[in-house]
Amino acid sequence: MTGRKDMERLRSEMEELFADLCQVPRLVGHRRGFRPRLDVYRTDDPRAVNVVVELAGIDPAEVELSFAENVLVIVGNRRRAAKGQAGYQQMEMDYGPFQRQVEIDERIDPDGIEAVYDRGLLRITLPVATRRARRVRVEITARGTG
């Protein structure tokens, strides 16, 4: 089962990469759009899946988060600091709209999701849903007594 999940995750990442490529015109010297890096890790106390996204230089008001069907979606836009007719001597930073999708393997409590932006890092905590086993009385149906 793990192999199948790994293949699905790989397929999802490849689709995301190809989508990024299709959005960028192929011009000489044109750079690829901004794609923030992220880490995903689990903690036991509290039981949660944690996502940390590098968003330096981005106004957190321009970032949207959504979570549905075990997929966390992060959408935003990194704008250039220099506006107008700036003449760049050197340009290494990536800019533009972005979207990242993170498939979460755990069952998440969506009401407990928290996100904090601090010093260029967006930290998202997705609490793992507790599975409370309920005691249920099961009636036995007898068929034929022989």
SULBEL-V231338 format. One record per residue. OMEGA is omega as a letter, one per 20 degrees, with the letter a starting at -180 (999 if undefined). BURIAL is I if it has 16 or more other C-alpha atoms within 10 Angstrom, else O. Layout:
omega:OMEGA burial:BURIAL
omega:OMEGA burial:BURIAL
This chain:
omega:r burial:O
omega:r burial:O
omega:r burial:O
omega:r burial:O
omega:r burial:O
omega:r burial:O
omega:r burial:O
omega:r burial:O
omega:r burial:O
omega:r burial:O
omega:r burial:O
omega:r burial:O
omega:r burial:I
omega:r burial:O
omega:r burial:O
omega:r burial:O
omega:r burial:O
omega:r burial:O
omega:r burial:O
omega:a burial:I
omega:a burial:O
omega:a burial:O
omega:a burial:O
omega:r burial:O
omega:a burial:O
omega:r burial:O
omega:r burial:O
omega:r burial:O
omega:a burial:O
omega:a burial:O
omega:r burial:O
omega:a burial:O
omega:a burial:I
omega:r burial:I
omega:a burial:I
omega:r burial:I
omega:a burial:O
omega:r burial:O
omega:r burial:O
omega:r burial:O
omega:a burial:O
omega:r burial:I
omega:r burial:O
omega:a burial:O
omega:j burial:O
omega:r burial:O
omega:a burial:O
omega:r burial:I
omega:a burial:I
omega:r burial:I
omega:r burial:I
omega:a burial:I
omega:r burial:I
omega:a burial:I
omega:a burial:I
omega:r burial:O
omega:a burial:O
omega:r burial:I
omega:a burial:O
omega:r burial:I
omega:r burial:O
omega:r burial:O
omega:r burial:I
omega:r burial:O
omega:r burial:O
omega:r burial:O
omega:r burial:I
omega:r burial:O
omega:r burial:O
omega:r burial:O
omega:r burial:O
omega:a burial:I
omega:r burial:O
omega:a burial:I
omega:r burial:O
omega:a burial:I
omega:r burial:I
omega:a burial:I
omega:r burial:O
omega:r burial:O
omega:a burial:O
omega:a burial:O
omega:r burial:O
omega:a burial:O
omega:r burial:O
omega:r burial:O
omega:a burial:O
omega:r burial:O
omega:a burial:O
omega:a burial:O
omega:a burial:O
omega:a burial:O
omega:r burial:O
omega:a burial:O
omega:r burial:I
omega:r burial:O
omega:r burial:O
omega:r burial:I
omega:r burial:I
omega:r burial:I
omega:a burial:I
omega:r burial:I
omega:a burial:I
omega:a burial:I
omega:a burial:O
omega:r burial:O
omega:a burial:I
omega:r burial:I
omega:a burial:O
omega:a burial:O
omega:a burial:O
omega:a burial:O
omega:r burial:I
omega:r burial:O
omega:r burial:O
omega:r burial:O
omega:a burial:I
omega:r burial:O
omega:r burial:O
omega:r burial:O
omega:r burial:I
omega:a burial:I
omega:a burial:I
omega:r burial:I
omega:r burial:I
omega:a burial:I
omega:r burial:I
omega:a burial:I
omega:r burial:O
omega:r burial:O
omega:a burial:O
omega:r burial:O
omega:r burial:O
omega:r burial:O
omega:a burial:O
omega:r burial:O
omega:a burial:O
omega:r burial:O
omega:r burial:O
omega:r burial:O
omega:a burial:O
omega:r burial:O
omega:r burial:O
omega:a burial:O
omega:a burial:O
omega:999 burial:O
